[in-house]
Amino acid sequence: MRKGLKGVVLCLLVLGLVMALSSFAMAAEEGATAVVDYSLAIVLAASVIGAGFAMGMGALGPGSGLGQATSGAANAVGRNPEAQGKILLTMLVGMAMTESVAIYALVIALVIMYANPLVSIIAG
């Protein structure tokens, strides 16, 4: 792993650890006698994590696909400059189709975040 990437990974691990342990610290302030139902908080936290995961995985494929399309079009125009118009049109149509997958992932993430049916079931 590169030196800069190790620092970023370490920083993210420390941040995740702090976030994970902060819930225990806040729960300890309540006291041992209080009985609290955390089911809504757990559903909301899982929704946020699920939406982030859906958007991250949904943008990973289209991002690499768009890069490959741009690279292929640049190579093709470099080999045959006269066909630039046809290559550009084909590349733009392919990029629009590829980008639609990321938009579908965004829609799914927004549904998970804001139209979550589990919240109404848990909240009653």
N, C-alpha and C positions, 0 to 999 in steps of 0.2 A: 504494500500500500504506500502511496506517496505520503510525504511528510505533512502536507497541508490537509489531506483527506483524513489522516489519523486524528488531527486536532479537531476537525469538524465532527467526526464520529464520537470522539471522547466527550465533546461538549454536548452533543445530543443525548448521549447515555447519561451524563450527569443531570441534564435537564429533565429527562424522563424519570430518573430516580427521585429527584426532588419533587416532581409532580405526583409520583406514586406515593411517596411518604407523607405528603402534606395532608392527604385525606385521613391518615391515621392520627396526625397531630390535631386536626380539627375535631375528629371523633372523640379524642381523649378529653377535650375541653367540656364535652357534654356531661361527663360523669358516668359512672357505672350504673346508676339507677334509671336513667332515661332509656326508654325503648322507642326507637325511631325507625320508621319504615323507609328504607333507602331504595325501594324498588323503582320509583320514578327517576331518581337520580342515576341509578344504574342503567335504566333504559335510555335516558338522555345521553349519558356518557358513551354508551355503546353505539348510539345513533351518530354521534359526532365522529367517533373513531371509524365506524363503517362508512360514513360519507367521505371522510378523508382517504380511506383506503380505496374506495370506488373511484374517486377522482384521480388518485395517484396511479392506479393500475390502468384506468381508462385513458390516461394521457400518455402513458409510457409507449404503447404501440404506435399511436398516431404520430407522436413526436419523432420516433425513429423512421417511420414511413415517410414523413414529410422531408426529412433530411435526405433519405435515399432518393426520393423523387427529384429534389432540387439538384442533387449531385448528378443523377443520370441525365437530367435536362441540360445541365451545364456541360457535361461531357459530350452530349449529342450536338449541341450548338457549336462547341469547339471543333468537332469533326466535320460538321456540315452547316456552315453559317447561313446558307441559302434557305434552309428549312426551319429557320428560327420561329416563324409564325405558327406553323403546324405543331412544332415541338412545344411552344409556349402554351398553346391552346390545350393540347393533350395533358400537359403537366398541370395546368390550372384546374381542369376538370377532375383529374385524379387526386389532386390535393384537396379539392372540395369534398370529394367522396371520403377521403381519409379523415378529414377534419370532422365530418359528421359523427364519427365514432366517439370522438372526444366530447362532442356536444351531447350525445346520448348519455355518456357517463356523467356529465354535468347535470342533466335532468334527473338521473337516478339519485345522484348525491343530494340534490335539492329536495326531492321527494322524501328521501330518508331524513333529512334535516327538518323540514317544515310541514310535511303532510304525513307524519309517522302515525299509522293506525294503532301502534302499541301504546302510545302515550294516552290516548283516550280510553283504552281498555284498562290500563294501570290506574289512571287518575279517577276513573269511575264515572 
